[in-house]
């Protein structure tokens, strides 16, 4: 009888030890998050943004601090016109990395799409305070100004974007009859 308890105890110890080793190895949750994130990137490149959102969500469940999963899920949400969710994810990136210019630029664009022009302008101004030559931020400022009915300011922002190297700005300037 005692021998049976000892064997049972050893078996329990082996099961528990194996389980703990599984979580402390490199095959644990961090690798799962990386794998899930990679699947999300593949879906994004294929243009399957709904699937990408699911993979990025699963990556975040495995690693709630995965900044790139928040960032890329935010991009997908914007593409899917789910701007409120995009803003939430891009805010999560900014909370974790306060100088993340791409997150500010993208969140500014999402704010613009939801009609939150002051918040959009604040994000874009924050980017330009970090990098005054950021052509995308200048371009996006132009769209915000246009939405607010301020065409002179929009044209000025697009001209600045063009001077910074944005080839698309020339077409935008022409299409909006900027002189």
N, C-alpha and C positions, 0 to 999 in steps of 0.2 A: 504494500500500500504506500509506504513512504517513497519507494522507488518511483511509483507512478506519479506522485506529487512533484518529485524532483524533475522528472522528465517533462511534466507539464510546465513547471516553472521555467526550465531551460528553453522550452519551446516558446513560451511567452516572451522571454528575454530576447530570443532570436528574432521574433516577429517585430517587437518594438525597436530593436537595434536596426534592423533592416529598414523599417519605416523612417526612422530618424536619419539614417544615412542617405536615404533617397531625397529628403528635403534639403540636406546640407550639401549635396553634390552639385556640380555645375549643370546637371540636367533638371534642376528644380525650376521654380516659378520664373526666375529671371530669363532663363533660356526659352521658356514657354512664351513669355512676353515678346522676346526678340523674334521668335518664329511667327507668332501671330501678327506682329507688326510687319514683318516681311511679306506675309500673305496679303495684308492690307495694301502695301505698296504695289504688289503685283496686280491686285484688283484695280487699284487707282490707275495704273499705267494702261490697263485694258479698257478703261473707261467705265468700269462697273463700280460706280461710286457707292451704291447701296451696299454691295458686298464689302467694299473697303471700310465703310462705316462699321459694319459688324465685326470685321477683323480688328480694327483699331479699338473698338469697344472691348473686345475680348482681351486685347493686349493690356488695356488699362485696368481691367479686372485683375489680371495677373500682376501688373505693376502700376499702381495708381500714380506714380511719379514719372511715367514715361512721357517726357515733354514732346517728343516727335509724334507720338500717337495722338496727343491732344492737338498738336499743330495740324497734322495731316487730316485728322477727322474734321477739324474746323474748316479746312479747305474743301473737303467733300461736302460738308453741310452747306457751305456757300454755293458750290456748284449745283447742289440740289435745291437751292433757294430756301433753305431752312436756316435763315439768318440768325434767329434767336439762339439756336443751338450752336451755330458757328461762333457767335459772340461769347457764349459761355466757355467754349473750348479755348478760344484765343485768349480770353481773360485768364484761364487756368495756366496757360503758357506764361503770360506776363507776370502772374503771381509768383511763378517759380523762377523766372528769369526776367527781371524788370527792364533789361535793356534789349529785349528781343525785337529788333526793328521790323522784321517780317510779320511778326504777330500783331504789332501795332498797325502796320500798313493794311494788313488783311482785316483786322477788326474795324479799322476806320472805314474800309469799303463796305463791310457788313452793316455798320451803323448807318452809313449813307443809304444803303438799300432799304433800311427800315424807317427812313425819314428822320433819324436822330442826327441831324446835321451838326449840332454843336459838339456832340460826342465824337463824331467823325473828324471834325476839324481839330479837336483837341489831340486825337491820336496821331493825325497826320503832322500836326505841328510838333508833336513829341519826336516823331521820326526825323523831321527836318532839323530839330535842335541837336540831334545826335549826328546827322549827316545831311548837311544843307544841299548836297548834290544828288540826293535820292530822287531820281527821275520818276519813279512810280508814285512816290508820295506827292510830288508836284502835279503829276497827271491826275491823281485821284482828287487833289484839292480843286482842280479845275472842274471836275464833275460835281463836286459838292457846291461850289460857287454857282454853277449853272442851275442846279436844283433849287438854289435859293433865289434865283432870278438875277444874279449879279454877273452878267456876261463880261463886263470889262475885267473883273477879277478872275473869271474863268479863263479868258483869253490870255491874261498875264501869266497865270499858273501854267497853262499849256505851252506858252512860249518858253518859259523857264524850263519846263520838262524837255522841250525840244533842244534847248541849248545844252542841257545835261546829257543829251545823246539819245533821247527817246525818238526813234524813227516814226512811231505811230502818231506822235504829236502833230506832225506836219499835216497829216490827213484829218486829224481832229480839228485843227485850226481852220482848214479849208471847209470842212463840213459844217462848221459852226460860224462861218463867215467872219472869222476874226481877222482884223487888219493889223 
